[in-house]
């Protein structure tokens, strides 16, 4: 290669290298530019994200604080319930934030006593489980508020909630207490405009009640776990309420009926039939008829003879209206007239108080505060009521002067609030019809009618009493007629209403049943009985078991608890298995009876009715500032501590108790039945257990003899071992268990031989709801959720063809089958089951 070629090649390579470098440099530049663009995009995205995050945080902060950062000019109102918060927010409008605490936010801890007895009863209050988020929300709202108004309910528990909120918020200079008796715009705005201070004495009373309950529950319950059964508990007030029911049951068991007689006849005059009844051997003193021969002699003496009228007395009786409802009276009347439990009454009343959305008036609170012992009505409402009665019923139905009712006793605490009444007479029951649920409508009408009648005129009743003489024996006839209904036009007490339905009145004695209006009868008239007279045999009856109304009345009369706690007292003793409801009457269970009697023996003070009532008086005195709360706790603890130590040593241990009966075992050769205590009460078990597993339920008679109850065998055999299944009764209703238990541990739900018509796989199992009511659920649950409240029978519904109908019995329609799907009913007598019942009874 020539030198020229070499130079040329070198120049070409250099040019090529230079071009490559230039291209590489250009490519690198492009890459750098692309990277810069990407970086810029990423930066822009990050900036956008930050801006979005800031906006989101700002919005969240605005939502949390209830106010934008620019505008913090608002006042905070804290109430107990969300429904009340909604109602009040509508009344107060802009410039206010309203939040609900959802009841108590702090309480004594569940895992320990929470009361340091040695350190002068210092209390360890902790946030209630699940309430921490609620507390933080309230604290955040309070941080930006100009003023804070604490507006829980106006009772002791409400005051405690107010104090706990104040402690958690921590800004005491901003915090004020507001109290209103009704959730109406006027009441709420006036309360906010005229705030007050927290009531230390009321809070001290609540703390005392809470600590006393905790000391009794936490100190006595472990002893019961050790001696009787794990899981059961004792309560300061509930245990005394249980005692009332147990003692009534003892009275019933010990009662010996006595025979007595009455003599009745029918008279007729001017086409009117009326009754006469034997009174006595003199016209002024009643004779009790307990001797059958003497009774028959009287009947024989007067049969077919003339009766001479020796006295006719006519008098005008005036009946006064009664005051508006207190909590206790509302619970009693709702039980008697509506069939509501105390718990149901208070739940419905709470909704009426907190606010209902209505068509004509918006969301309004319809009644005043429903926890009160007072019978007073404020002057403004009283005047409005009297105007309403005058306009609606006329002058003659209005009492001449305003009636001022006063509660018996002088306690300021008990009379602190108004009686229960409608918040406004604009809200008539008819105008609210359709806005209220059926229970709400019924209870509101009851409260409305009671309030309206409280300022109405007296009822005037004409009464006539006629005395007859025949062969030296005296008879009486009573008659009455409502001359002027007055307040009874609107409302009658349940007792008076019942008497009116019987044809008498609430004032009559038992000497002669009132029979309505009597004909005109003059002294000296003689007449023969149209029918009779004939003797009627009677037997004295034991005192009746308590129902909702009578138990509430007794608790109030004996000073046990407060009206606001009656519903929870009754619920607690049922939930613990100490009491059950049979045909609307309370009966103590075997567990309840045993626990009650053991507590009476070991803790006579705690179980004493008078002692419990005195504690309520002491709580009132603490609230009135007459006595210090720690002094009450110290005095209680001094006696209670000694009793506790004694009970730990001396209370009998039912778990270890085995009482010989002398009854020979039915299964083994040398066994004897012992009375033992199990999870479901006392039972008979063979002494040779576990070699012999024979057990029986039994009944103990008043004379001490023991009757072995026959076994209730289930229709199917044990699926595991083929032996018989025995029907047993447990806390949650009936169940079936293998007769060889515990050798064979088969335990199954009690099922009815009816296949579920929906899934066609499961059968209906008898179960007990949390409130103690029996229902029937498919055993294929959760795959099949079919459940019925009434006992199912295989019977095709004539209306919709559903394969099962439920047994239902009412006073109005009697016994029927009702379809759970379409509610079509069939009379029981027209079904084949009625014939089966008849054949079973004949056997």
C-alpha positions in Angstrom: 0.0 0.0 0.0 1.4 3.4 -1.0 2.0 6.2 1.6 -0.9 8.2 0.0 -3.3 5.3 0.5 -2.1 4.9 4.2 -2.7 8.6 4.8 -6.0 8.5 3.1 -7.1 5.5 5.2 -6.0 7.2 8.4 -7.9 10.3 7.5 -11.0 8.2 6.7 -10.7 6.4 10.1 -10.2 9.7 11.9 -13.2 11.2 10.2 -15.3 8.1 11.0 -14.1 8.2 14.6 -15.0 11.9 14.9 -18.5 11.2 13.4 -19.0 8.3 15.8 -18.0 10.5 18.7 -20.3 13.3 17.5 -23.2 10.7 17.1 -22.4 9.3 20.6 -22.3 12.8 22.1 -25.6 13.6 20.4 -27.2 10.3 21.7 -25.9 11.0 25.2 -27.4 14.5 25.0 -30.7 13.1 23.9 -30.6 10.6 26.8 -29.9 13.4 29.3 -32.7 15.5 27.9 -35.1 12.5 28.1 -33.9 11.8 31.7 -34.5 15.5 32.6 -38.0 15.4 31.1 -38.7 12.1 33.0 -37.4 13.7 36.2 -39.5 16.8 35.6 -42.6 14.6 35.0 -41.9 12.7 38.2 -41.3 15.9 40.1 -44.6 17.3 38.7 -46.4 14.1 39.7 -44.9 14.2 43.2 -45.9 17.9 43.5 -49.4 17.0 42.3 -49.6 14.2 44.8 -48.5 16.4 47.6 -51.1 19.0 46.7 -53.8 16.3 46.6 -52.6 14.9 49.9 -52.7 18.4 51.4 -56.2 19.0 50.1 -57.3 15.6 51.4 -55.7 16.3 54.8 -57.4 19.7 54.8 -60.8 18.1 54.0 -60.2 15.4 56.6 -59.2 18.0 59.2 -62.2 20.1 58.3 -64.5 17.0 58.7 -62.8 15.9 62.0 -62.7 19.3 63.6 -66.2 20.2 62.4 -64.9 23.5 61.0 -62.6 24.8 58.3 -59.2 26.1 59.4 -60.3 29.6 58.3 -63.5 29.4 60.3 -63.3 28.0 63.8 -66.3 30.0 65.1 -68.6 27.3 66.5 -69.9 25.9 69.7 -69.9 22.2 70.6 -72.9 20.4 72.2 -72.4 16.8 73.5 -75.4 14.7 74.2 -75.9 11.0 75.0 -77.6 9.5 71.9 -77.2 9.9 68.1 -81.0 10.4 67.6 -81.1 13.2 70.1 -78.0 14.7 68.5 -79.7 14.8 65.1 -82.8 16.5 66.6 -80.8 19.1 68.5 -78.6 19.9 65.6 -81.7 20.9 63.6 -82.8 23.2 66.4 -79.5 25.0 66.9 -78.4 25.2 63.2 -75.2 26.9 62.0 -72.6 27.9 64.5 -73.1 24.7 66.5 -71.7 21.2 66.2 -73.6 18.4 68.0 -72.0 15.0 68.8 -73.2 12.0 70.7 -71.2 10.1 73.4 -73.4 7.0 72.9 -74.0 6.7 76.6 -71.1 6.3 79.1 -67.6 6.7 77.9 -65.8 5.6 81.1 -66.5 3.0 83.8 -64.8 0.7 86.3 -62.6 -1.9 84.6 -64.1 -5.3 83.9 -61.0 -7.3 84.7 -60.5 -6.0 88.3 -62.3 -4.4 91.2 -61.2 -0.8 90.2 -61.8 0.5 93.7 -58.8 1.0 96.1 -60.5 0.5 99.5 -57.3 1.1 101.4 -56.7 4.4 99.6 -59.9 6.0 100.7 -62.0 4.4 97.9 -60.1 5.9 95.0 -61.8 4.9 91.8 -59.9 3.7 88.6 -62.1 4.7 85.7 -61.0 3.5 82.2 -62.5 4.1 78.7 -65.2 1.5 77.9 -64.2 -1.0 75.3 -64.7 0.3 71.8 -65.2 4.0 73.0 -61.6 5.2 72.5 -62.3 6.4 69.0 -65.4 8.2 70.2 -63.4 9.9 72.9 -60.7 11.0 70.4 -63.4 12.4 68.0 -65.0 14.5 70.9 -61.5 15.7 72.0 -60.7 16.8 68.4 -64.0 18.7 68.1 -63.5 20.2 71.5 -60.1 21.5 70.5 -61.5 24.0 68.0 -64.7 24.9 69.8 -65.3 28.3 71.4 -67.6 26.9 74.0 -68.5 23.4 75.0 -72.0 22.5 76.3 -72.4 19.1 78.0 -76.0 18.0 77.6 -76.4 14.4 78.7 -79.6 13.4 80.4 -80.6 15.2 83.6 -80.3 12.2 86.0 -77.3 10.9 88.0 -76.0 8.8 85.2 -76.2 11.7 82.8 -74.3 13.9 85.3 -71.6 11.2 85.6 -71.3 11.2 81.8 -71.0 15.0 81.8 -68.1 14.8 84.4 -66.3 12.0 82.4 -66.6 14.1 79.2 -65.2 17.1 81.1 -62.2 15.0 82.4 -61.4 13.7 78.9 -61.7 17.1 77.2 -59.7 18.9 79.9 -60.6 22.5 79.1 -62.7 23.3 82.1 -62.9 27.1 81.5 -64.8 26.5 78.3 -67.1 23.8 79.6 -70.7 24.4 80.8 -73.6 22.1 81.7 -77.0 22.4 80.0 -80.2 20.8 81.2 -83.5 20.5 79.4 -86.6 18.5 80.3 -87.8 18.1 76.8 -86.1 17.9 73.4 -87.9 20.8 71.8 -86.5 23.9 70.1 -87.6 26.2 72.9 -86.3 24.0 75.7 -83.0 23.4 74.0 -82.3 27.0 73.0 -83.2 28.3 76.4 -80.9 25.7 78.1 -78.0 26.7 75.8 -78.6 30.4 76.5 -78.8 29.8 80.3 -76.1 27.2 81.0 -75.3 26.0 84.5 -72.4 24.3 86.2 -71.6 20.6 86.7 -73.4 19.2 89.8 -70.7 17.6 92.0 -73.2 16.2 94.6 -75.2 14.4 91.9 -72.0 12.9 90.5 -70.9 11.8 94.0 -74.3 10.0 94.4 -73.7 8.2 91.1 -70.2 7.2 92.2 -71.4 5.9 95.5 -74.1 3.8 93.8 -71.6 2.4 91.3 -69.0 1.6 93.9 -71.5 -0.1 96.2 -72.8 -2.2 93.3 -69.2 -3.1 92.3 -68.2 -4.1 95.9 -71.2 -6.4 96.3 -70.9 -7.9 92.8 -67.2 -8.5 92.8 -66.9 -9.7 96.4 -69.9 -12.0 96.6 -69.9 -13.5 93.1 -66.6 -15.4 93.5 -68.0 -17.0 96.7 -71.0 -18.2 94.7 -68.8 -19.6 92.0 -66.9 -21.6 94.6 -69.9 -22.8 96.5 -72.7 -23.1 93.9 -71.8 -22.8 90.2 -69.3 -20.9 88.2 -70.6 -17.9 86.1 -73.5 -16.9 88.4 -73.5 -13.5 90.2 -75.0 -11.4 92.9 -76.2 -7.8 92.7 -76.9 -5.3 95.4 -80.4 -4.4 94.2 -81.2 -7.3 91.9 -80.7 -9.8 94.7 -83.3 -8.1 96.9 -85.8 -8.0 94.0 -85.1 -11.7 93.7 -85.9 -12.2 97.4 -89.3 -10.6 96.9 -90.2 -13.1 94.2 -88.7 -16.1 96.1 -90.7 -15.2 99.2 -93.9 -14.9 97.3 -93.2 -18.4 95.9 -92.7 -19.7 99.4 -96.0 -18.1 100.5 -97.7 -19.9 97.6 -96.2 -23.3 98.4 -97.0 -23.0 102.1 -100.6 -21.8 101.4 -103.4 -24.1 102.6 -106.7 -23.3 100.9 -109.8 -22.9 103.1 -113.4 -23.4 102.0 -115.9 -20.6 102.2 -119.3 -19.9 100.7 -121.4 -17.1 99.3 -125.1 -17.0 98.5 -126.5 -15.3 95.4 -129.9 -14.7 93.9 -131.5 -12.7 91.1 -134.3 -10.2 91.5 -136.4 -8.6 88.8 -138.4 -5.4 88.7 -139.7 -3.2 85.9 -137.9 -5.6 83.4 -134.5 -5.0 85.1 -132.6 -8.0 86.5 -130.2 -7.4 89.3 -128.3 -9.5 91.8 -128.7 -9.8 95.6 -126.0 -11.3 97.8 -126.1 -12.6 101.4 -124.6 -10.1 103.8 -125.1 -11.4 107.4 -127.3 -12.2 110.3 -127.6 -8.5 111.2 -127.9 -5.5 108.8 -124.7 -3.9 110.2 -122.2 -6.6 110.5 -121.0 -9.0 107.8 -121.1 -12.8 108.5 -118.4 -14.9 106.9 -119.7 -18.2 105.6 -117.3 -21.0 106.3 -119.7 -23.7 107.5 -121.4 -25.6 104.7 -124.4 -26.8 106.9 -125.0 -23.3 108.1 -124.9 -22.0 104.5 -127.3 -24.6 103.3 -129.7 -23.8 106.2 -129.8 -20.1 105.2 -130.6 -21.1 101.6 -133.3 -23.5 102.8 -134.8 -20.7 105.1 -135.1 -18.1 102.3 -135.9 -20.4 99.3 -139.3 -19.3 97.8 -139.9 -16.7 100.5 -140.5 -13.0 100.1 -137.6 -10.5 100.7 -138.6 -7.2 102.3 -136.7 -4.0 101.6 -135.7 -2.5 104.9 -133.3 0.2 103.8 -132.4 2.1 100.6 -129.4 4.3 100.6 -128.5 6.7 97.8 -125.4 8.7 97.7 -123.4 10.7 95.1 -119.8 9.8 95.0 -117.2 12.0 93.3 -114.0 10.6 91.8 -111.0 12.8 91.3 -108.6 12.7 88.3 -105.1 11.5 88.8 -101.8 13.2 88.1 -99.7 12.8 84.9 -97.3 9.8 84.8 -94.3 9.2 86.9 -91.8 6.6 85.5 -93.1 3.9 87.9 -96.8 4.6 87.1 -96.1 4.7 83.4 -94.5 1.3 83.6 -97.4 -0.1 85.6 -100.1 1.2 83.4 -98.3 0.2 80.2 -98.0 -3.3 81.6 -101.7 -3.5 82.6 -103.2 -1.7 79.5 -100.7 -2.5 76.7 -99.0 -5.6 78.0 -95.6 -3.9 77.7 -92.7 -5.1 79.9 -90.9 -2.3 81.9 -87.9 -2.6 79.5 -90.1 -2.2 76.4 -91.9 0.8 77.9 -88.6 2.6 78.6 -87.2 1.8 75.2 -90.3 3.3 73.5 -90.4 6.3 75.8 -86.8 7.0 75.1 -87.5 7.2 71.4 -90.5 9.5 72.0 -88.3 11.8 74.2 -85.3 11.9 71.9 -87.1 12.9 68.7 -89.3 11.4 66.0 -89.4 12.6 62.4 -93.0 13.7 61.7 -94.8 14.8 58.6 -96.3 18.1 59.9 -93.8 19.2 62.6 -90.4 18.0 61.4 -88.2 16.1 63.9 -89.4 16.8 67.4 -89.2 15.3 70.9 -92.8 14.3 71.7 -92.6 13.8 75.5 -90.7 15.3 78.4 -87.9 13.4 80.2 -89.2 9.9 81.0 -87.2 9.2 84.2 -88.9 11.1 86.9 -90.7 10.7 90.3 -92.4 14.1 90.0 -96.1 14.7 89.4 -95.7 18.5 88.8 -96.5 20.3 85.5 -94.8 23.7 84.8 -97.2 26.7 85.0 -97.0 27.5 81.2 -97.9 23.9 80.2 -100.6 23.8 82.8 -102.3 26.9 81.5 -102.0 25.6 77.9 -103.6 22.3 79.0 -106.5 24.0 80.7 -107.2 26.1 77.6 -107.0 22.9 75.5 -109.6 21.0 77.7 -111.9 24.0 77.6 -111.8 24.3 73.8 -112.0 20.6 73.1 -114.4 19.3 75.8 -116.2 22.4 77.1 -116.2 24.4 80.4 -118.0 21.7 82.4 -115.2 19.2 81.7 -112.6 21.5 83.1 -111.8 21.4 86.8 -113.0 24.7 88.4 -109.5 25.5 89.7 -106.0 24.4 88.5 -105.1 21.1 90.2 -101.6 21.1 91.7 -100.4 17.6 92.3 -97.7 16.9 94.9 -95.6 13.9 95.4 -95.7 12.1 98.8 -92.5 12.8 100.7 -90.3 15.8 101.0 -87.3 14.7 98.9 -86.1 17.5 96.6 -84.3 14.9 94.5 -87.4 12.9 93.7 -89.3 16.0 92.8 -86.6 17.6 90.7 -88.2 17.2 87.3 -91.7 17.5 85.7 -94.0 14.6 85.3 -94.1 12.8 81.9 -96.3 14.8 79.5 -96.5 15.7 75.8 -94.1 18.5 74.9 -96.7 20.4 73.0 -100.5 20.0 72.7 -100.1 20.7 68.9 -98.8 17.1 68.6 -102.1 15.3 69.0 -102.1 11.5 68.6 -104.3 11.7 65.5 -101.9 14.1 63.7 -99.0 11.8 64.5 -100.8 8.6 63.2 -98.6 7.2 60.5 -95.5 8.9 61.7 -95.2 6.6 64.8 -94.5 2.9 65.0 -97.4 0.9 66.6 -95.7 0.7 70.0 -94.8 4.4 69.9 -98.4 5.4 69.0 -99.9 3.3 71.8 -97.6 4.6 74.5 -97.9 8.2 73.3 -101.7 8.0 73.4 -101.5 6.6 77.0 -99.2 9.5 78.1 -101.4 12.0 76.2 -104.7 10.9 77.6 -103.3 10.7 81.2 -102.0 14.3 80.9 -105.2 15.7 79.3 -107.4 14.0 82.0 -105.3 15.4 84.9 -106.9 18.9 84.7 -110.5 17.7 83.9 -113.5 17.8 86.2 -114.5 15.1 88.7 -116.5 12.1 87.7 -119.9 11.9 89.5 -121.3 8.5 90.3 -124.7 7.8 91.7 -124.7 4.8 94.0 -127.6 2.9 95.5 -127.4 0.2 98.2 -130.6 -1.8 99.0 -130.8 -4.0 102.1 -133.3 -6.9 102.2 -134.4 -9.1 105.1 -135.8 -12.6 104.8 -136.4 -15.0 107.7 -133.9 -13.1 109.9 -131.2 -13.2 107.2 -129.9 -10.0 105.4 -129.1 -9.6 101.8 -127.8 -6.6 99.8 -127.9 -5.3 96.2 -125.6 -2.5 95.0 -126.0 -0.5 91.9 -124.2 2.5 90.4 -124.5 4.7 87.3 -122.1 7.3 85.9 -124.0 10.5 86.3 -121.2 12.6 84.8 -118.1 11.0 83.3 -115.8 14.1 83.7 -112.2 13.0 83.4 -113.2 9.4 82.8 -114.3 10.5 79.3 -110.6 10.6 78.4 -108.8 8.3 80.8 -109.4 5.6 83.4 -106.9 3.9 85.6 -106.3 0.2 84.7 -107.9 -1.0 88.0 -111.0 1.2 87.5 -111.3 0.1 83.9 -111.2 -3.5 84.9 -113.9 -2.9 87.6 -116.0 -1.1 85.0 -115.9 -4.0 82.6 -117.0 -6.3 85.5 -120.1 -4.1 86.0 -118.9 -2.6 89.3 -116.5 0.2 90.1 -113.2 0.6 91.8 -114.7 1.7 95.1 -117.1 -1.2 95.8 -116.5 -3.7 98.6 -117.1 -7.4 98.1 -120.4 -7.5 100.0 -122.5 -7.3 96.9 -121.4 -7.0 93.3 -122.5 -3.7 91.7 -124.9 -4.6 88.9 -125.3 -1.3 87.0 -128.3 0.9 87.5 -131.0 -0.5 89.9 -134.8 0.0 89.3 -136.7 2.4 91.6 -137.1 0.5 94.9 -138.8 1.8 98.1 -138.5 0.7 101.7 -141.3 -1.8 102.6 -141.5 -3.4 99.2 -141.6 -7.2 99.2 -140.5 -9.4 96.3 -139.5 -12.9 95.6 -136.2 -14.0 93.9 -136.6 -14.9 90.3 -133.6 -17.3 90.5 -132.1 -18.8 93.7 -130.8 -17.8 96.1 -128.2 -20.6 95.8 -124.9 -21.2 97.6 -121.6 -21.0 95.7 -118.6 -22.9 97.0 -115.2 -21.0 97.0 -111.7 -21.8 98.1 -109.3 -19.1 99.4 -106.5 -18.4 96.9 -102.8 -18.0 97.6 -101.3 -14.6 96.9 -100.8 -14.2 93.1 -97.3 -14.3 91.6 -95.9 -11.0 90.5 -96.5 -9.7 87.0 -94.6 -6.7 85.5 -97.0 -4.1 86.9 -97.3 -5.5 90.4 -93.5 -6.1 90.7 -92.8 -2.5 89.7 -95.4 -1.3 92.2 -93.8 -3.4 95.0 -90.3 -2.2 94.2 -91.5 1.3 94.4 -93.5 0.8 97.6 -90.5 -0.8 99.3 -88.0 1.7 98.0 -85.9 -0.8 96.1 -84.0 0.9 93.3 -85.3 3.8 91.4 -88.0 3.9 88.7 -85.3 4.4 86.1 -83.6 1.1 87.1 -86.7 -1.1 87.4 -86.5 -2.3 83.8 -82.8 -3.3 84.2 -83.4 -5.0 87.6 -86.2 -7.2 86.1 -84.1 -8.0 83.0 -81.0 -8.9 85.1 -82.7 -11.5 87.3 -84.2 -13.1 84.2 -80.9 -13.1 82.2 -79.1 -14.7 85.1 -81.5 -17.6 85.2 -82.8 -16.8 88.7 -86.4 -15.9 87.5 -88.5 -17.1 84.6 -91.8 -15.8 83.2 -94.6 -18.3 83.1 -97.9 -17.1 81.7 -96.8 -13.5 82.2 -96.0 -14.1 85.9 -92.6 -14.2 87.5 -91.4 -17.5 89.1 -88.1 -18.1 90.8 -86.1 -21.0 89.3 -84.5 -23.6 91.5 -81.2 -21.9 91.0 -82.7 -18.5 92.0 -84.3 -19.9 95.1 -81.1 -21.6 96.3 -78.9 -18.6 95.7 -81.4 -16.3 97.3 -81.6 -18.3 100.5 -77.9 -18.8 100.7 -77.4 -15.0 100.4 -80.0 -14.3 103.0 -78.3 -16.6 105.4 -74.7 -15.3 104.7 -75.4 -11.6 103.9 -78.5 -10.6 105.9 -77.8 -6.9 105.6 -77.3 -6.8 101.8 -80.4 -8.9 101.3 -82.5 -6.9 103.7 -85.3 -4.9 102.0 -85.1 -2.1 104.6 -81.3 -1.8 104.3 -81.5 -1.5 100.5 -84.2 1.1 100.8 -82.1 3.0 103.3 -79.2 3.0 100.8 -81.5 4.8 98.3 -82.3 7.4 100.9 -78.5 7.9 101.6 -77.9 8.4 97.9 -80.6 11.1 97.9 -78.9 12.8 100.9 -75.5 12.7 99.0 -77.2 14.4 96.0 -78.7 17.0 98.3 -75.3 17.7 99.9 -76.4 16.5 103.3 -73.8 13.8 103.7 -70.3 13.0 102.2 -70.2 10.0 99.8 -67.0 8.4 101.2 -68.5 8.4 104.6 -71.4 6.2 103.3 -68.9 3.8 101.6 -66.7 3.5 104.8 -69.7 2.7 107.0 -71.0 0.1 104.5 -67.6 -1.5 104.1 -66.9 -1.9 107.8 -69.8 -4.3 108.2 -69.6 -5.9 104.8 -66.0 -6.8 105.1 -66.6 -8.9 108.2 -69.6 -10.6 106.6 -67.5 -11.5 103.6 -64.9 -13.3 105.6 -67.5 -15.2 107.6 -69.3 -16.2 104.4 -66.2 -17.6 102.8 -65.8 -20.0 105.7 -69.4 -20.8 106.7 -71.5 -20.7 103.5 -72.4 -24.3 102.6 -70.8 -25.7 99.5 -73.5 -27.1 97.3 -71.0 -28.5 94.8 -69.8 -31.0 97.5 -73.1 -31.5 99.2 -74.6 -35.0 98.9 -77.8 -35.6 100.8 -78.8 -39.3 101.3 -82.4 -40.1 100.5 -82.8 -43.7 101.5 -84.2 -44.5 98.1 -82.7 -47.6 96.4 -81.1 -47.2 93.0 -83.2 -48.5 90.1 -80.1 -49.5 88.0 -77.6 -51.2 90.3 -78.0 -53.6 93.2 -76.5 -51.8 96.2 -76.8 -48.1 95.2 -78.7 -45.4 97.0 -79.8 -42.1 95.5 -78.2 -38.9 96.8 -79.4 -35.4 96.2 -76.7 -33.5 94.3 -76.4 -30.1 92.8 -75.7 -29.7 89.1 -75.6 -27.0 86.5 -79.4 -27.1 86.1 -80.3 -27.5 89.8 -80.8 -30.5 92.1 -81.1 -34.1 90.9 -80.8 -37.6 92.2 -77.6 -39.6 91.4 -76.5 -43.0 92.5 -73.9 -43.2 95.3 -71.9 -45.7 93.1 -71.1 -43.1 90.4 -69.1 -43.4 88.2 -69.7 -47.2 88.1 -73.5 -46.5 88.1 -74.7 -43.5 86.1 -78.4 -43.6 87.1 -79.9 -40.2 87.6 -83.4 -38.8 88.0 -85.1 -35.5 88.4 -87.3 -35.3 91.5 -89.9 -33.2 93.3 -89.8 -32.5 97.0 -93.2 -32.2 98.7 -93.9 -29.9 101.7 -93.8 -32.9 104.1 -90.3 -33.7 103.0 -91.1 -36.8 100.9 -89.3 -37.1 97.6 -91.1 -38.1 94.4 -89.0 -39.5 91.5 -90.2 -38.0 88.3 -90.5 -40.3 85.3 -88.0 -40.0 82.5 -89.1 -38.2 79.3 -87.7 -40.3 76.5 -87.1 -38.8 73.0 -88.6 -40.5 69.9 -85.3 -41.4 68.3 -82.4 -43.5 69.7 -78.9 -42.3 70.3 -77.1 -42.0 66.9 -73.8 -43.1 68.5 -74.6 -46.1 70.7 -78.2 -46.9 70.0 -79.4 -46.4 73.6 -82.4 -44.2 74.5 -82.2 -40.4 74.4 -83.6 -38.5 77.4 -85.2 -35.1 77.2 -83.5 -32.7 79.6 -84.2 -29.0 80.5 -81.3 -26.6 80.5 -80.6 -22.9 80.6 -81.4 -22.5 76.9 -84.4 -24.7 76.8 -84.9 -28.4 76.2 -82.3 -30.7 74.8 -81.7 -34.5 74.5 -78.9 -36.5 76.0 -77.9 -40.2 75.9 -79.1 -42.2 78.9 -75.5 -43.5 79.2 -74.1 -40.1 79.8 -71.2 -39.5 80.6 -70.1 -42.8 79.1 -71.7 -41.7 75.9 -71.5 -37.9 75.6 -74.1 -37.5 72.8 -76.0 -34.3 73.3 -78.4 -33.0 70.7 -81.0 -30.1 70.3 -84.6 -31.0 71.0 -86.3 -31.3 67.6 -89.9 -31.5 66.6 -90.8 -34.2 64.0 -91.5 -31.6 61.4 -89.3 -31.2 58.3 -88.5 -27.7 57.2 -90.6 -27.0 54.1 -88.0 -24.6 52.7 -84.8 -26.6 52.7 -86.5 -30.0 53.1 -83.4 -31.2 54.9 -83.5 -30.0 58.5 -86.1 -30.4 61.2 -87.3 -27.7 63.6 -85.3 -27.5 66.8 -86.8 -25.9 70.0 -84.7 -23.0 71.1 -84.8 -20.1 73.6 -84.1 -16.5 72.6 -81.9 -14.2 74.6 -85.1 -12.8 76.2 -86.3 -16.3 77.2 -89.0 -16.8 74.5 -89.2 -20.2 72.8 -88.8 -20.3 69.0 -88.3 -23.0 66.4 -85.3 -22.9 64.1 -84.2 -25.2 61.3 -81.4 -27.6 62.2 -79.9 -26.9 58.7 -78.8 -23.4 59.9 -76.9 -21.5 58.7 -77.6 -23.0 55.2 -81.3 -22.5 56.0 -82.4 -19.6 58.2 -86.0 -20.6 58.6 -87.3 -19.8 62.1 -90.8 -19.7 63.6 -92.1 -18.2 66.9 -95.1 -20.6 67.0 -94.9 -24.4 67.3 -95.0 -25.8 63.7 -97.5 -28.4 62.6 -97.5 -30.2 59.2 -100.5 -28.6 57.6 -100.7 -27.1 54.1 -101.9 -23.4 54.3 -105.2 -23.1 52.4 -104.2 -19.6 51.2 -100.6 -19.9 49.9 -99.9 -23.7 50.2 -96.9 -23.4 52.6 -96.3 -26.8 54.1 -96.2 -25.7 57.8 -98.5 -23.7 60.0 -97.9 -22.5 63.6 -100.0 -23.0 66.7 -101.2 -19.6 68.0 -103.7 -18.9 70.8 -105.2 -15.5 71.7 -108.0 -14.3 74.0 -109.9 -12.9 71.1 -109.7 -15.7 68.5 -108.9 -18.7 70.7 -106.6 -21.5 69.5 -105.7 -21.4 65.8 -103.1 -22.4 63.2 -101.4 -19.4 61.5 -99.3 -19.5 58.4 -95.9 -18.0 59.0 -95.7 -16.8 55.4 -99.1 -15.2 54.6 -100.5 -15.0 58.2 -103.7 -16.8 57.1 -105.4 -18.5 60.1 -107.4 -21.7 60.5 -109.6 -22.5 63.5 -108.0 -25.2 65.6 -111.3 -27.1 66.0 -111.4 -27.7 62.2 -108.0 -29.4 62.1 -107.2 -33.1 62.8 -105.0 -31.9 65.7 -108.1 -31.0 67.8 -109.3 -34.6 67.5 -105.9 -35.9 68.6 -106.0 -33.6 71.6 -109.4 -34.9 72.6 -108.3 -38.6 72.2 -105.2 -37.8 74.3 -107.3 -36.2 77.1 -109.7 -39.2 77.1 -106.8 -41.6 77.6 
